[in-house]
Amino acid sequence: MKRVLVVDSDPRVCQAIHKALSVMSHAVSFAFDAVAAVSEARKQNPDMIIVDLSLPAGSGLLVVERLRALPAFMRTPIIVIADRGARLETERIFEAGANAFLPKPLNRHLLLDYVGRLLPTEQPQGVWIDASQPMAK
């Protein structure tokens, strides 16, 4: 089971992401401001972080930059979410170290697609899956 930390000051957004990710059986935890985001990430060592751009006690960009400065999070997938107007800041979002950007309101299918691409399910080592062949029964 993968661990996902969701950082957003709006409990409704957190709940919507939790509900969406429940189909993937990921363990989801929350932080509600920029200070708690870094603290919770250090405590929990999540496999992925989803962070809102606009947070109390600091910006989501600052959270991404601080996490990327820590060796434990240099390769952790980070998705930044923000209101549609933040599209103008996408260059800054990626420069800070985010792997993906999703505008609000969140599209559930797009969220699941991004999470699936950035946080693939674990396959046993040495097992190859050939998608052109039918699966064994």
Helices and strands as residue ranges (DSSP letters): E 3-7, H 11-22, E 27-31, H 34-44, E 48-52, E 54-55, E 58-59, H 60-68, G 71-73, E 78-83, G 84-89, H 90-96, E 100-104, H 108-118
